[in-house]
Amino acid sequence: MRFISFMLLFFSMKLHASQVCQFELYGTDSMRYTDSSHKPIKEIVVPQKCSKFKILFKYDKKGKLPSQVMGHNFILTKTTNLKQASQICLEAGQQNHYIPKEANEIIVVSSKILLGGGKDDAKEETICIDTRRLDPIENYTFFCSFPGHLKMMRGILKLEKKVKK
Ligand SMILES: [Cu+2]
């Protein structure tokens, strides 16, 4: 509990986003990942101190398009496995939100549902990344596996480099 209040305090102090162990990521009607101010997001850096890192993934509040036509999810994989990961997700099909049900070696972590802007769609989901599973020398890519979205909706996720003192 103390830890949580400490985190809240941090947040209320409006320190730079890179100081907290979470990131608010939005998916939009224009097929993009953005931050809350609609700035495109191509990279997320995880601070060293975070053993867990949360992606607060939300559908843009102004978004109107339903998940059947503009669904978004969040898949994390090693960049070298991107093609294979995308293939596995597409094979999972729409009924599974383009997310494989079974755990596999290729996908590090993923959301569980497609978010959308339609009135029956889920609007947000939190994805928790166990950063101890990430190799600091690897490159990781996050992407949306909805058909056709990979090209527009992808970015790099990496661990913050150690600063030499
Ligand atoms: Cu998408």
Backbone and ligand atoms as CSV (ligand in chain L), in Angstrom:
chain,resi,resn,atom,element,x,y,z
A,1,MET,N,N,0.830,-1.208,0.000
A,1,MET,CA,C,0.000,0.000,0.000
A,1,MET,C,C,0.862,1.255,0.000
A,2,ARG,N,N,1.910,1.182,0.796
A,2,ARG,CA,C,2.823,2.322,0.868
A,2,ARG,C,C,3.443,2.597,-0.495
A,3,PHE,N,N,3.767,1.488,-1.158
A,3,PHE,CA,C,4.358,1.586,-2.485
A,3,PHE,C,C,3.401,2.289,-3.449
A,4,ILE,N,N,2.117,1.900,-3.372
A,4,ILE,CA,C,1.110,2.492,-4.259
A,4,ILE,C,C,0.980,3.990,-4.005
A,5,SER,N,N,0.905,4.371,-2.745
A,5,SER,CA,C,0.769,5.806,-2.464
A,5,SER,C,C,2.017,6.568,-2.899
A,6,PHE,N,N,3.136,5.895,-2.775
A,6,PHE,CA,C,4.384,6.504,-3.241
A,6,PHE,C,C,4.321,6.749,-4.748
A,7,MET,N,N,3.791,5.750,-5.468
A,7,MET,CA,C,3.662,5.877,-6.917
A,7,MET,C,C,2.687,7.005,-7.278
A,8,LEU,N,N,1.596,7.074,-6.533
A,8,LEU,CA,C,0.596,8.111,-6.801
A,8,LEU,C,C,1.193,9.497,-6.570
A,9,LEU,N,N,1.984,9.592,-5.524
A,9,LEU,CA,C,2.639,10.853,-5.204
A,9,LEU,C,C,3.544,11.266,-6.363
A,10,PHE,N,N,4.292,10.309,-6.824
A,10,PHE,CA,C,5.175,10.531,-7.969
A,10,PHE,C,C,4.397,11.079,-9.143
A,11,PHE,N,N,3.245,10.454,-9.387
A,11,PHE,CA,C,2.436,10.805,-10.538
A,11,PHE,C,C,1.882,12.218,-10.379
A,12,SER,N,N,1.434,12.530,-9.179
A,12,SER,CA,C,0.827,13.837,-8.951
A,12,SER,C,C,1.867,14.950,-9.023
A,13,MET,N,N,3.117,14.578,-8.835
A,13,MET,CA,C,4.165,15.585,-8.948
A,13,MET,C,C,4.467,15.919,-10.417
A,14,LYS,N,N,3.808,15.193,-11.284
A,14,LYS,CA,C,3.949,15.415,-12.732
A,14,LYS,C,C,5.405,15.356,-13.174
A,15,LEU,N,N,6.075,14.373,-12.685
A,15,LEU,CA,C,7.441,14.165,-13.151
A,15,LEU,C,C,7.361,13.640,-14.571
A,16,HIS,N,N,8.447,13.691,-15.250
A,16,HIS,CA,C,8.471,13.217,-16.618
A,16,HIS,C,C,8.016,11.749,-16.669
A,17,ALA,N,N,7.300,11.423,-17.734
A,17,ALA,CA,C,6.710,10.085,-17.863
A,17,ALA,C,C,7.744,8.974,-17.705
A,18,SER,N,N,8.966,9.250,-18.083
A,18,SER,CA,C,9.973,8.202,-18.024
A,18,SER,C,C,10.358,7.851,-16.589
A,19,GLN,N,N,9.898,8.642,-15.627
A,19,GLN,CA,C,10.219,8.362,-14.235
A,19,GLN,C,C,9.254,7.376,-13.589
A,20,VAL,N,N,8.153,7.086,-14.240
A,20,VAL,CA,C,7.179,6.189,-13.639
A,20,VAL,C,C,7.141,4.868,-14.385
A,21,CYS,N,N,6.670,3.832,-13.669
A,21,CYS,CA,C,6.684,2.492,-14.245
A,21,CYS,C,C,5.397,2.191,-15.012
A,22,GLN,N,N,4.917,3.164,-15.743
A,22,GLN,CA,C,3.749,2.925,-16.583
A,22,GLN,C,C,3.720,3.919,-17.727
A,23,PHE,N,N,2.941,3.569,-18.738
A,23,PHE,CA,C,2.845,4.442,-19.907
A,23,PHE,C,C,1.427,4.383,-20.453
A,24,GLU,N,N,0.843,5.565,-20.676
A,24,GLU,CA,C,-0.506,5.637,-21.199
A,24,GLU,C,C,-0.435,5.671,-22.728
A,25,LEU,N,N,-0.946,4.628,-23.346
A,25,LEU,CA,C,-0.863,4.498,-24.803
A,25,LEU,C,C,-2.274,4.446,-25.377
A,26,TYR,N,N,-2.490,5.197,-26.450
A,26,TYR,CA,C,-3.817,5.248,-27.070
A,26,TYR,C,C,-3.783,4.663,-28.473
A,27,GLY,N,N,-4.906,4.058,-28.867
A,27,GLY,CA,C,-5.098,3.633,-30.243
A,27,GLY,C,C,-6.186,4.517,-30.830
A,28,THR,N,N,-6.019,4.944,-32.078
A,28,THR,CA,C,-6.947,5.937,-32.634
A,28,THR,C,C,-7.691,5.425,-33.870
A,29,ASP,N,N,-8.715,6.186,-34.260
A,29,ASP,CA,C,-9.469,5.907,-35.479
A,29,ASP,C,C,-8.585,6.025,-36.719
A,30,SER,N,N,-7.475,6.766,-36.602
A,30,SER,CA,C,-6.605,6.938,-37.764
A,30,SER,C,C,-5.470,5.911,-37.769
A,31,MET,N,N,-5.690,4.784,-37.071
A,31,MET,CA,C,-4.752,3.656,-37.085
A,31,MET,C,C,-3.367,4.026,-36.576
A,32,ARG,N,N,-3.348,4.633,-35.403
A,32,ARG,CA,C,-2.056,5.021,-34.825
A,32,ARG,C,C,-2.023,4.745,-33.321
A,33,TYR,N,N,-0.802,4.564,-32.837
A,33,TYR,CA,C,-0.564,4.586,-31.391
A,33,TYR,C,C,-0.150,6.017,-31.059
A,34,THR,N,N,-0.792,6.615,-30.085
A,34,THR,CA,C,-0.423,7.975,-29.689
A,34,THR,C,C,-0.393,8.072,-28.161
A,35,ASP,N,N,0.086,9.230,-27.672
A,35,ASP,CA,C,-0.065,9.513,-26.250
A,35,ASP,C,C,-1.372,10.282,-26.061
A,36,SER,N,N,-1.630,10.771,-24.853
A,36,SER,CA,C,-2.921,11.408,-24.583
A,36,SER,C,C,-3.114,12.705,-25.367
A,37,SER,N,N,-2.012,13.305,-25.842
A,37,SER,CA,C,-2.147,14.539,-26.623
A,37,SER,C,C,-2.064,14.274,-28.130
A,38,HIS,N,N,-2.333,13.049,-28.520
A,38,HIS,CA,C,-2.354,12.646,-29.938
A,38,HIS,C,C,-0.998,12.693,-30.627
A,39,LYS,N,N,0.046,12.748,-29.841
A,39,LYS,CA,C,1.385,12.693,-30.436
A,39,LYS,C,C,1.704,11.226,-30.762
A,40,PRO,N,N,2.143,10.947,-31.999
A,40,PRO,CA,C,2.442,9.554,-32.342
A,40,PRO,C,C,3.538,8.971,-31.446
A,41,ILE,N,N,3.362,7.740,-31.054
A,41,ILE,CA,C,4.341,7.073,-30.200
A,41,ILE,C,C,5.064,5.988,-30.984
A,42,LYS,N,N,6.367,6.156,-31.105
A,42,LYS,CA,C,7.172,5.172,-31.830
A,42,LYS,C,C,8.165,4.469,-30.921
A,43,GLU,N,N,8.267,4.960,-29.680
A,43,GLU,CA,C,9.239,4.346,-28.771
A,43,GLU,C,C,8.778,4.491,-27.327
A,44,ILE,N,N,8.946,3.421,-26.564
A,44,ILE,CA,C,8.670,3.466,-25.131
A,44,ILE,C,C,9.925,2.992,-24.419
A,45,VAL,N,N,10.434,3.827,-23.515
A,45,VAL,CA,C,11.631,3.441,-22.766
A,45,VAL,C,C,11.245,3.092,-21.335
A,46,VAL,N,N,11.624,1.901,-20.912
A,46,VAL,CA,C,11.299,1.430,-19.565
A,46,VAL,C,C,12.428,1.814,-18.615
A,47,PRO,N,N,12.129,2.615,-17.579
A,47,PRO,CA,C,13.180,2.991,-16.625
A,47,PRO,C,C,13.780,1.760,-15.931
A,48,GLN,N,N,15.046,1.870,-15.623
A,48,GLN,CA,C,15.782,0.764,-15.008
A,48,GLN,C,C,15.164,0.229,-13.722
A,49,LYS,N,N,14.621,1.152,-12.919
A,49,LYS,CA,C,14.125,0.751,-11.596
A,49,LYS,C,C,12.852,-0.102,-11.655
A,50,CYS,N,N,12.216,-0.183,-12.807
A,50,CYS,CA,C,10.913,-0.857,-12.891
A,50,CYS,C,C,11.053,-2.364,-13.117
A,51,SER,N,N,10.667,-3.148,-12.126
A,51,SER,CA,C,10.674,-4.597,-12.345
A,51,SER,C,C,9.386,-5.014,-13.035
A,52,LYS,N,N,8.365,-4.186,-12.855
A,52,LYS,CA,C,7.121,-4.352,-13.606
A,52,LYS,C,C,6.821,-3.023,-14.303
A,53,PHE,N,N,6.334,-3.118,-15.520
A,53,PHE,CA,C,6.010,-1.898,-16.265
A,53,PHE,C,C,4.627,-2.059,-16.874
A,54,LYS,N,N,3.767,-1.084,-16.635
A,54,LYS,CA,C,2.391,-1.207,-17.107
A,54,LYS,C,C,2.124,-0.343,-18.337
A,55,ILE,N,N,1.479,-0.944,-19.307
A,55,ILE,CA,C,0.972,-0.184,-20.448
A,55,ILE,C,C,-0.520,0.030,-20.197
A,56,LEU,N,N,-0.898,1.281,-19.993
A,56,LEU,CA,C,-2.318,1.599,-19.824
A,56,LEU,C,C,-2.842,1.891,-21.220
A,57,PHE,N,N,-3.386,0.860,-21.826
A,57,PHE,CA,C,-3.758,0.933,-23.234
A,57,PHE,C,C,-5.235,1.321,-23.348
A,58,LYS,N,N,-5.507,2.383,-24.122
A,58,LYS,CA,C,-6.879,2.902,-24.203
A,58,LYS,C,C,-7.244,3.229,-25.638
A,59,TYR,N,N,-8.526,3.120,-25.930
A,59,TYR,CA,C,-8.978,3.599,-27.229
A,59,TYR,C,C,-9.203,5.100,-27.098
A,60,ASP,N,N,-8.756,5.858,-28.098
A,60,ASP,CA,C,-8.895,7.312,-28.099
A,60,ASP,C,C,-10.349,7.697,-27.789
A,61,LYS,N,N,-10.508,8.606,-26.847
A,61,LYS,CA,C,-11.862,8.997,-26.414
A,61,LYS,C,C,-12.701,9.562,-27.561
A,62,LYS,N,N,-12.044,10.183,-28.539
A,62,LYS,CA,C,-12.780,10.743,-29.681
A,62,LYS,C,C,-13.072,9.686,-30.738
A,63,GLY,N,N,-12.497,8.508,-30.553
A,63,GLY,CA,C,-12.661,7.448,-31.542
A,63,GLY,C,C,-14.098,6.951,-31.629
A,64,LYS,N,N,-14.534,6.637,-32.856
A,64,LYS,CA,C,-15.909,6.183,-33.068
A,64,LYS,C,C,-15.976,4.826,-33.767
A,65,LEU,N,N,-14.877,4.433,-34.389
A,65,LEU,CA,C,-14.930,3.232,-35.223
A,65,LEU,C,C,-14.957,1.953,-34.385
A,66,PRO,N,N,-15.855,1.026,-34.739
A,66,PRO,CA,C,-15.962,-0.209,-33.961
A,66,PRO,C,C,-14.754,-1.137,-34.161
A,67,SER,N,N,-14.570,-2.024,-33.216
A,67,SER,CA,C,-13.401,-2.913,-33.239
A,67,SER,C,C,-13.384,-3.847,-34.450
A,68,GLN,N,N,-14.555,-4.094,-35.051
A,68,GLN,CA,C,-14.565,-4.968,-36.242
A,68,GLN,C,C,-13.834,-4.331,-37.422
A,69,VAL,N,N,-13.812,-2.991,-37.456
A,69,VAL,CA,C,-13.130,-2.330,-38.575
A,69,VAL,C,C,-11.853,-1.604,-38.152
A,70,MET,N,N,-11.773,-1.192,-36.873
A,70,MET,CA,C,-10.593,-0.457,-36.413
A,70,MET,C,C,-10.212,-0.930,-35.004
A,71,GLY,N,N,-10.072,-2.239,-34.868
A,71,GLY,CA,C,-9.703,-2.785,-33.564
A,71,GLY,C,C,-8.212,-2.635,-33.327
A,72,HIS,N,N,-7.848,-2.408,-32.071
A,72,HIS,CA,C,-6.424,-2.300,-31.732
A,72,HIS,C,C,-6.082,-3.182,-30.535
A,73,ASN,N,N,-4.910,-3.765,-30.632
A,73,ASN,CA,C,-4.385,-4.510,-29.488
A,73,ASN,C,C,-2.905,-4.172,-29.319
A,74,PHE,N,N,-2.258,-4.856,-28.403
A,74,PHE,CA,C,-0.848,-4.560,-28.096
A,74,PHE,C,C,-0.112,-5.885,-27.950
A,75,ILE,N,N,0.819,-6.118,-28.839
A,75,ILE,CA,C,1.603,-7.355,-28.823
A,75,ILE,C,C,3.070,-6.962,-28.702
A,76,LEU,N,N,3.798,-7.636,-27.817
A,76,LEU,CA,C,5.234,-7.349,-27.673
A,76,LEU,C,C,6.047,-8.583,-28.059
A,77,THR,N,N,7.033,-8.346,-28.904
A,77,THR,CA,C,7.884,-9.447,-29.359
A,77,THR,C,C,9.306,-8.929,-29.578
A,78,LYS,N,N,10.261,-9.852,-29.661
A,78,LYS,CA,C,11.597,-9.422,-30.077
A,78,LYS,C,C,11.475,-8.944,-31.513
A,79,THR,N,N,12.181,-7.867,-31.835
A,79,THR,CA,C,12.063,-7.307,-33.185
A,79,THR,C,C,12.410,-8.347,-34.249
A,80,THR,N,N,13.364,-9.207,-33.941
A,80,THR,CA,C,13.750,-10.239,-34.916
A,80,THR,C,C,12.618,-11.240,-35.169
A,81,ASN,N,N,11.668,-11.329,-34.242
A,81,ASN,CA,C,10.551,-12.274,-34.395
A,81,ASN,C,C,9.270,-11.611,-34.896
A,82,LEU,N,N,9.376,-10.354,-35.301
A,82,LEU,CA,C,8.175,-9.586,-35.630
A,82,LEU,C,C,7.298,-10.244,-36.696
A,83,LYS,N,N,7.920,-10.699,-37.762
A,83,LYS,CA,C,7.164,-11.294,-38.865
A,83,LYS,C,C,6.396,-12.530,-38.395
A,84,GLN,N,N,7.116,-13.360,-37.660
A,84,GLN,CA,C,6.523,-14.599,-37.163
A,84,GLN,C,C,5.396,-14.304,-36.168
A,85,ALA,N,N,5.631,-13.318,-35.294
A,85,ALA,CA,C,4.622,-12.949,-34.298
A,85,ALA,C,C,3.352,-12.458,-34.982
A,86,SER,N,N,3.531,-11.629,-35.987
A,86,SER,CA,C,2.392,-11.093,-36.708
A,86,SER,C,C,1.599,-12.215,-37.375
A,87,GLN,N,N,2.309,-13.187,-37.918
A,87,GLN,CA,C,1.669,-14.337,-38.565
A,87,GLN,C,C,0.848,-15.164,-37.566
A,88,ILE,N,N,1.447,-15.446,-36.418
A,88,ILE,CA,C,0.763,-16.229,-35.381
A,88,ILE,C,C,-0.532,-15.525,-34.949
A,89,CYS,N,N,-0.446,-14.203,-34.830
A,89,CYS,CA,C,-1.608,-13.424,-34.392
A,89,CYS,C,C,-2.719,-13.444,-35.440
A,90,LEU,N,N,-2.335,-13.288,-36.691
A,90,LEU,CA,C,-3.344,-13.298,-37.751
A,90,LEU,C,C,-4.042,-14.657,-37.802
A,91,GLU,N,N,-3.255,-15.721,-37.586
A,91,GLU,CA,C,-3.825,-17.071,-37.599
A,91,GLU,C,C,-4.804,-17.290,-36.450
A,92,ALA,N,N,-4.596,-16.580,-35.356
A,92,ALA,CA,C,-5.524,-16.700,-34.211
A,92,ALA,C,C,-6.925,-16.214,-34.599
A,93,GLY,N,N,-6.994,-15.309,-35.557
A,93,GLY,CA,C,-8.279,-14.898,-36.128
A,93,GLY,C,C,-9.061,-13.881,-35.314
A,94,GLN,N,N,-10.073,-13.353,-35.964
A,94,GLN,CA,C,-10.885,-12.303,-35.345
A,94,GLN,C,C,-11.584,-12.783,-34.069
A,95,GLN,N,N,-12.043,-14.043,-34.070
A,95,GLN,CA,C,-12.753,-14.555,-32.881
A,95,GLN,C,C,-11.865,-14.528,-31.641
A,96,ASN,N,N,-10.551,-14.534,-31.844
A,96,ASN,CA,C,-9.616,-14.457,-30.708
A,96,ASN,C,C,-8.936,-13.090,-30.612
A,97,HIS,N,N,-9.520,-12.104,-31.270
A,97,HIS,CA,C,-8.996,-10.733,-31.226
A,97,HIS,C,C,-7.589,-10.640,-31.831
A,98,TYR,N,N,-7.255,-11.591,-32.697
A,98,TYR,CA,C,-5.931,-11.664,-33.335
A,98,TYR,C,C,-4.815,-11.794,-32.289
A,99,ILE,N,N,-5.145,-12.527,-31.219
A,99,ILE,CA,C,-4.171,-12.775,-30.150
A,99,ILE,C,C,-4.192,-14.278,-29.863
A,100,PRO,N,N,-3.038,-14.952,-29.957
A,100,PRO,CA,C,-3.032,-16.399,-29.681
A,100,PRO,C,C,-3.478,-16.689,-28.250
A,101,LYS,N,N,-4.287,-17.714,-28.093
A,101,LYS,CA,C,-4.784,-18.080,-26.755
A,101,LYS,C,C,-3.677,-18.680,-25.895
A,102,GLU,N,N,-2.886,-19.542,-26.534
A,102,GLU,CA,C,-1.848,-20.252,-25.789
A,102,GLU,C,C,-0.581,-19.392,-25.706
A,103,ALA,N,N,0.123,-19.517,-24.586
A,103,ALA,CA,C,1.415,-18.840,-24.452
A,103,ALA,C,C,2.376,-19.451,-25.467
A,104,ASN,N,N,3.275,-18.671,-25.977
A,104,ASN,CA,C,4.277,-19.209,-26.903
A,104,ASN,C,C,5.588,-18.455,-26.745
A,105,GLU,N,N,6.601,-18.975,-27.393
A,105,GLU,CA,C,7.956,-18.431,-27.254
A,105,GLU,C,C,8.132,-17.070,-27.936
A,106,ILE,N,N,7.277,-16.828,-28.903
A,106,ILE,CA,C,7.474,-15.665,-29.771
A,106,ILE,C,C,6.925,-14.378,-29.155
A,107,ILE,N,N,5.767,-14.510,-28.514
A,107,ILE,CA,C,5.129,-13.305,-27.959
A,107,ILE,C,C,5.479,-13.154,-26.482
A,108,VAL,N,N,6.110,-12.036,-26.155
A,108,VAL,CA,C,6.563,-11.798,-24.778
A,108,VAL,C,C,5.359,-11.517,-23.878
A,109,VAL,N,N,4.509,-10.623,-24.343
A,109,VAL,CA,C,3.306,-10.281,-23.596
A,109,VAL,C,C,2.317,-9.665,-24.584
A,110,SER,N,N,1.030,-9.743,-24.254
A,110,SER,CA,C,0.054,-9.119,-25.154
A,110,SER,C,C,-1.182,-8.714,-24.366
A,111,SER,N,N,-1.983,-7.866,-24.999
A,111,SER,CA,C,-3.291,-7.577,-24.434
A,111,SER,C,C,-4.182,-8.795,-24.723
A,112,LYS,N,N,-5.424,-8.764,-24.245
A,112,LYS,CA,C,-6.275,-9.938,-24.401
A,112,LYS,C,C,-7.485,-9.689,-25.285
A,113,ILE,N,N,-7.763,-8.406,-25.522
A,113,ILE,CA,C,-8.942,-8.072,-26.312
A,113,ILE,C,C,-8.639,-6.948,-27.300
A,114,LEU,N,N,-9.471,-6.887,-28.319
A,114,LEU,CA,C,-9.363,-5.768,-29.259
A,114,LEU,C,C,-10.152,-4.599,-28.691
A,115,LEU,N,N,-9.512,-3.466,-28.586
A,115,LEU,CA,C,-10.241,-2.256,-28.178
A,115,LEU,C,C,-10.849,-1.617,-29.422
A,116,GLY,N,N,-11.939,-0.891,-29.215
A,116,GLY,CA,C,-12.566,-0.205,-30.344
A,116,GLY,C,C,-13.331,1.010,-29.864
A,117,GLY,N,N,-13.818,1.785,-30.825
A,117,GLY,CA,C,-14.550,3.003,-30.481
A,117,GLY,C,C,-16.057,2.818,-30.537
A,118,GLY,N,N,-16.510,1.625,-30.886
A,118,GLY,CA,C,-17.948,1.341,-30.948
A,118,GLY,C,C,-18.550,1.259,-29.555
A,119,LYS,N,N,-19.869,1.378,-29.477
A,119,LYS,CA,C,-20.469,1.459,-28.133
A,119,LYS,C,C,-20.374,0.143,-27.351
A,120,ASP,N,N,-20.235,-0.981,-28.041
A,120,ASP,CA,C,-20.115,-2.250,-27.324
A,120,ASP,C,C,-18.657,-2.689,-27.125
A,121,ASP,N,N,-17.741,-1.868,-27.577
A,121,ASP,CA,C,-16.332,-2.272,-27.503
A,121,ASP,C,C,-15.692,-1.971,-26.156
A,122,ALA,N,N,-14.710,-2.819,-25.813
A,122,ALA,CA,C,-13.870,-2.507,-24.654
A,122,ALA,C,C,-13.050,-1.277,-25.004
A,123,LYS,N,N,-12.883,-0.388,-24.026
A,123,LYS,CA,C,-12.204,0.881,-24.290
A,123,LYS,C,C,-10.794,0.939,-23.690
A,124,GLU,N,N,-10.524,0.056,-22.757
A,124,GLU,CA,C,-9.179,0.069,-22.195
A,124,GLU,C,C,-8.785,-1.261,-21.577
A,125,GLU,N,N,-7.492,-1.452,-21.515
A,125,GLU,CA,C,-6.934,-2.669,-20.925
A,125,GLU,C,C,-5.521,-2.355,-20.444
A,126,THR,N,N,-5.173,-2.909,-19.294
A,126,THR,CA,C,-3.815,-2.694,-18.787
A,126,THR,C,C,-2.970,-3.933,-19.044
A,127,ILE,N,N,-1.815,-3.709,-19.617
A,127,ILE,CA,C,-0.900,-4.816,-19.904
A,127,ILE,C,C,0.303,-4.666,-18.983
A,128,CYS,N,N,0.605,-5.724,-18.246
A,128,CYS,CA,C,1.713,-5.661,-17.298
A,128,CYS,C,C,2.920,-6.429,-17.843
A,129,ILE,N,N,4.028,-5.727,-17.959
A,129,ILE,CA,C,5.245,-6.352,-18.492
A,129,ILE,C,C,6.197,-6.655,-17.339
A,130,ASP,N,N,6.580,-7.920,-17.232
A,130,ASP,CA,C,7.588,-8.309,-16.258
A,130,ASP,C,C,8.941,-8.030,-16.910
A,131,THR,N,N,9.560,-6.937,-16.500
A,131,THR,CA,C,10.755,-6.491,-17.224
A,131,THR,C,C,11.965,-7.405,-17.005
A,132,ARG,N,N,11.876,-8.270,-15.989
A,132,ARG,CA,C,12.973,-9.216,-15.795
A,132,ARG,C,C,13.041,-10.223,-16.943
A,133,ARG,N,N,11.935,-10.294,-17.693
A,133,ARG,CA,C,11.919,-11.195,-18.851
A,133,ARG,C,C,12.544,-10.546,-20.088
A,134,LEU,N,N,12.860,-9.258,-19.972
A,134,LEU,CA,C,13.423,-8.568,-21.136
A,134,LEU,C,C,14.952,-8.565,-21.066
A,135,ASP,N,N,15.553,-8.845,-22.188
A,135,ASP,CA,C,16.999,-8.852,-22.278
A,135,ASP,C,C,17.466,-7.438,-22.677
A,136,PRO,N,N,18.316,-6.803,-21.856
A,136,PRO,CA,C,18.699,-5.412,-22.127
A,136,PRO,C,C,19.406,-5.216,-23.474
A,137,ILE,N,N,19.976,-6.282,-24.009
A,137,ILE,CA,C,20.662,-6.088,-25.301
A,137,ILE,C,C,19.782,-6.441,-26.498
A,138,GLU,N,N,18.558,-6.888,-26.213
A,138,GLU,CA,C,17.634,-7.203,-27.310
A,138,GLU,C,C,16.837,-5.971,-27.731
A,139,ASN,N,N,16.329,-6.012,-28.941
A,139,ASN,CA,C,15.384,-5.014,-29.413
A,139,ASN,C,C,13.986,-5.614,-29.389
A,140,TYR,N,N,13.065,-4.877,-28.808
A,140,TYR,CA,C,11.680,-5.349,-28.758
A,140,TYR,C,C,10.781,-4.405,-29.545
A,141,THR,N,N,9.787,-5.006,-30.175
A,141,THR,CA,C,8.824,-4.207,-30.932
A,141,THR,C,C,7.426,-4.476,-30.404
A,142,PHE,N,N,6.652,-3.404,-30.223
A,142,PHE,CA,C,5.233,-3.591,-29.913
A,142,PHE,C,C,4.445,-3.248,-31.171
A,143,PHE,N,N,3.359,-3.969,-31.370
A,143,PHE,CA,C,2.573,-3.724,-32.585
A,143,PHE,C,C,1.122,-4.126,-32.378
A,144,CYS,N,N,0.286,-3.668,-33.318
A,144,CYS,CA,C,-1.118,-4.053,-33.324
A,144,CYS,C,C,-1.276,-5.131,-34.392
A,145,SER,N,N,-1.908,-6.260,-34.008
A,145,SER,CA,C,-1.975,-7.394,-34.937
A,145,SER,C,C,-3.258,-7.424,-35.764
A,146,PHE,N,N,-4.095,-6.401,-35.659
A,146,PHE,CA,C,-5.292,-6.338,-36.505
A,146,PHE,C,C,-4.820,-6.311,-37.966
A,147,PRO,N,N,-5.511,-7.050,-38.852
A,147,PRO,CA,C,-5.028,-7.129,-40.234
A,147,PRO,C,C,-4.782,-5.750,-40.856
A,148,GLY,N,N,-3.592,-5.567,-41.386
A,148,GLY,CA,C,-3.237,-4.328,-42.063
A,148,GLY,C,C,-2.700,-3.227,-41.158
A,149,HIS,N,N,-2.673,-3.450,-39.848
A,149,HIS,CA,C,-2.259,-2.371,-38.934
A,149,HIS,C,C,-0.766,-2.348,-38.612
A,150,LEU,N,N,-0.090,-3.453,-38.869
A,150,LEU,CA,C,1.319,-3.578,-38.476
A,150,LEU,C,C,2.191,-2.436,-39.016
A,151,LYS,N,N,1.948,-2.069,-40.258
A,151,LYS,CA,C,2.805,-1.057,-40.882
A,151,LYS,C,C,2.713,0.298,-40.153
A,152,MET,N,N,1.498,0.661,-39.754
A,152,MET,CA,C,1.287,1.955,-39.104
A,152,MET,C,C,1.454,1.885,-37.591
A,153,MET,N,N,1.088,0.756,-37.042
A,153,MET,CA,C,1.038,0.664,-35.578
A,153,MET,C,C,2.130,-0.251,-35.041
A,154,ARG,N,N,3.303,0.304,-34.921
A,154,ARG,CA,C,4.416,-0.434,-34.334
A,154,ARG,C,C,5.415,0.549,-33.752
A,155,GLY,N,N,6.139,0.090,-32.761
A,155,GLY,CA,C,7.152,0.941,-32.146
A,155,GLY,C,C,8.147,0.081,-31.391
A,156,ILE,N,N,9.169,0.736,-30.887
A,156,ILE,CA,C,10.240,0.048,-30.162
A,156,ILE,C,C,10.002,0.179,-28.661
A,157,LEU,N,N,10.200,-0.912,-27.956
A,157,LEU,CA,C,10.187,-0.841,-26.494
A,157,LEU,C,C,11.550,-1.314,-26.016
A,158,LYS,N,N,12.174,-0.486,-25.195
A,158,LYS,CA,C,13.502,-0.895,-24.715
A,158,LYS,C,C,13.731,-0.505,-23.265
A,159,LEU,N,N,14.693,-1.185,-22.680
A,159,LEU,CA,C,15.072,-0.865,-21.307
A,159,LEU,C,C,16.030,0.311,-21.330
A,160,GLU,N,N,15.859,1.183,-20.377
A,160,GLU,CA,C,16.750,2.336,-20.239
A,160,GLU,C,C,18.181,1.849,-20.012
A,161,LYS,N,N,19.100,2.488,-20.706
A,161,LYS,CA,C,20.516,2.069,-20.566
A,161,LYS,C,C,21.077,2.525,-19.219
A,162,LYS,N,N,21.988,1.733,-18.714
A,162,LYS,CA,C,22.637,2.110,-17.462
A,162,LYS,C,C,23.538,3.310,-17.704
A,163,VAL,N,N,23.457,4.270,-16.784
A,163,VAL,CA,C,24.302,5.459,-16.911
A,163,VAL,C,C,25.596,5.198,-16.147
A,164,LYS,N,N,26.705,5.397,-16.820
A,164,LYS,CA,C,28.005,5.165,-16.160
A,164,LYS,C,C,28.317,6.343,-15.242
A,165,LYS,N,N,28.773,6.003,-14.039
A,165,LYS,CA,C,29.102,7.077,-13.103
A,165,LYS,C,C,30.606,7.178,-12.907
L,1,CU,CU,CU,-4.827,-1.633,-34.676
